[in-house]
Amino acid sequence: MNQDYVEWLVKRKDPAYAWPVRILMGILCAAALVMALVVVWGPILLLIAGAATFFVFQMLSVEYEYLYVDGSLSVDKILGKARRKKVLECSKEELLMIAPSDSYVLKDYETSGMKVVNCSSQKPEAKTFTMIYQKNGQHYKVILEPNDKLLQAIRYTTPRKIVM
């Protein structure tokens, strides 16, 4: 098994407000289309409504890609299956601990003022892991939802920093 490259994609659960917002944006676009046919400044309104709908739909569709290459874990946020934004990049030297989110081991590593980033699907039945790492003097707590292959790759390169 190749331990040098592992990637995993996790789709975030749609928030409760997603469908009402999508329906509202569709109604807004339909109203802007009617205004474009009636009022002189209507095409400008249609253009604004179309652009707003595009960005709202992209922000509601979120996926996280975990990529583990040669001891370095990077997490990217993919918006609307089109735009990619880097959430974090962590080398094995910066990693302090990875453990299941309900593990007692994490209590020793948590500090006040720690920045928390949730990169999981946010489904209640999902098995999540918490990664704690330090970069430039700042501690970060990242909630992940890795698969077994990703966990084994991390365990292969840093066996003492992962609790299963």
HELIX and SHEET records of a PDB file:
HELIX    1   1 ALA A   18  VAL A   38  1                                  21    
HELIX    2   2 GLY A   42  LEU A   60  1                                  19    
HELIX    3   3 TYR A  104  ASP A  108  5                                   5    
HELIX    4   4 ASP A  148  THR A  157  1                                  10    
HELIX    5   5 PRO A  159  LYS A  161  5                                   3    
SHEET    1   A 4 TYR A   5  LYS A  11  0                                        
SHEET    2   A 4 VAL A  62  VAL A  69 -1                                        
SHEET    3   A 4 SER A  72  LEU A  79 -1                                        
SHEET    4   A 4 ARG A  83  SER A  91 -1                                        
SHEET    1   B 4 LEU A  95  PRO A 100  0                                        
SHEET    2   B 4 PHE A 129  LYS A 135 -1                                        
SHEET    3   B 4 GLN A 138  LEU A 144 -1                                        
SHEET    4   B 4 LYS A 115  ASN A 118  1                                        
END                                                                             
